[in-house]
């Protein structure tokens, strides 16, 4: 999947706010960044993969990941009517100003 593609592997099935709430996660890898929203049962609602572009520094990677996270959250809110209850991010190393 390239950075222009957003996928929806499972359509939300309930319009009840309690069951349509979701979380967002960002996984920073050495060469890719995965961003996704998931329902409270762990089913992915929307996801997108980005190239890390590590040679351009850590700041741009974090900024792009957050921008995608907001986009996926907006998709999830629009489609489910739910709320984002939590956000999490993981990284294989320490994020510094010039590298990860």
C-alpha positions as CSV (number, residue, x, y, z in Angstrom):
1,X,0.0,0.0,0.0
2,X,1.5,3.4,-0.9
3,X,1.0,6.7,1.0
4,X,-1.8,7.7,-1.3
5,X,-3.9,4.7,-0.4
6,X,-6.2,4.4,2.6
7,X,-7.8,1.1,3.2
8,X,-10.9,0.1,5.1
9,X,-10.5,-3.7,5.8
10,X,-13.7,-4.0,7.9
11,X,-16.7,-1.7,7.8
12,X,-18.0,-0.7,11.2
13,X,-21.3,-2.5,11.8
14,X,-23.0,-0.5,14.6
15,X,-24.1,3.1,14.9
16,X,-24.4,2.8,18.7
17,X,-21.8,5.3,20.1
18,X,-20.7,2.9,22.8
19,X,-19.8,0.2,20.3
20,X,-18.6,2.6,17.6
21,X,-15.8,4.3,19.6
22,X,-12.3,3.6,18.5
23,X,-8.6,4.1,19.1
24,X,-5.7,5.3,16.9
25,X,-2.2,3.8,16.7
26,X,1.1,4.8,15.0
27,X,3.9,2.2,14.5
28,X,7.2,3.8,13.5
29,X,9.5,1.3,11.8
30,X,12.9,1.6,10.2
31,X,11.5,2.0,6.7
32,X,7.7,2.4,7.1
33,X,5.1,4.0,9.4
34,X,1.8,2.2,9.9
35,X,-1.1,4.2,11.1
36,X,-4.5,2.7,11.9
37,X,-7.8,3.2,13.7
38,X,-9.4,0.2,15.3
39,X,-12.7,-0.5,17.1
40,X,-12.6,-1.5,20.8
41,X,-12.6,-5.2,19.8
42,X,-9.3,-4.7,17.9
43,X,-10.8,-4.8,14.4
44,X,-9.0,-2.3,12.1
45,X,-11.3,0.3,10.7
46,X,-8.9,2.3,8.5
47,X,-5.2,2.0,7.9
48,X,-2.4,3.6,5.9
49,X,1.3,2.9,5.4
50,X,3.9,5.6,4.8
51,X,7.5,5.4,3.9
52,X,9.6,6.6,6.9
53,X,11.9,8.7,4.7
54,X,14.4,8.5,7.5
55,X,17.1,10.4,5.5
56,X,14.8,13.5,5.8
57,X,14.9,13.4,9.7
58,X,12.6,12.3,12.4
59,X,10.5,15.5,12.6
60,X,9.0,15.1,9.2
61,X,8.2,11.4,9.9
62,X,6.3,12.3,13.1
63,X,4.5,15.2,11.5
64,X,3.4,13.1,8.5
65,X,2.3,10.3,10.8
66,X,0.2,12.6,13.0
67,X,-1.4,14.2,9.9
68,X,-2.4,10.7,8.6
69,X,-3.7,9.8,12.1
70,X,-6.0,12.8,12.1
71,X,-7.2,11.9,8.6
72,X,-8.0,8.3,9.6
73,X,-9.7,9.6,12.8
74,X,-11.9,11.8,10.7
75,X,-12.8,8.9,8.4
76,X,-13.6,6.8,11.5
77,X,-15.8,9.5,13.1
78,X,-17.6,10.1,9.8
79,X,-18.3,6.4,9.2
80,X,-19.0,5.2,12.8
81,X,-20.2,8.3,14.6
82,X,-17.9,7.1,17.5
83,X,-15.2,8.9,19.4
84,X,-11.5,8.4,19.5
85,X,-10.9,7.3,23.1
86,X,-7.1,6.8,23.0
87,X,-4.0,7.2,20.9
88,X,-0.7,5.3,21.1
89,X,2.6,5.2,19.2
90,X,5.5,2.9,19.2
91,X,9.1,3.3,17.9
92,X,12.0,0.9,17.7
93,X,14.3,3.5,19.1
94,X,14.6,6.9,20.6
95,X,13.2,9.7,18.3
96,X,15.9,12.5,18.0
97,X,15.9,15.7,16.0
98,X,18.0,14.2,13.2
99,X,17.2,10.4,13.4
100,X,15.3,7.6,15.0
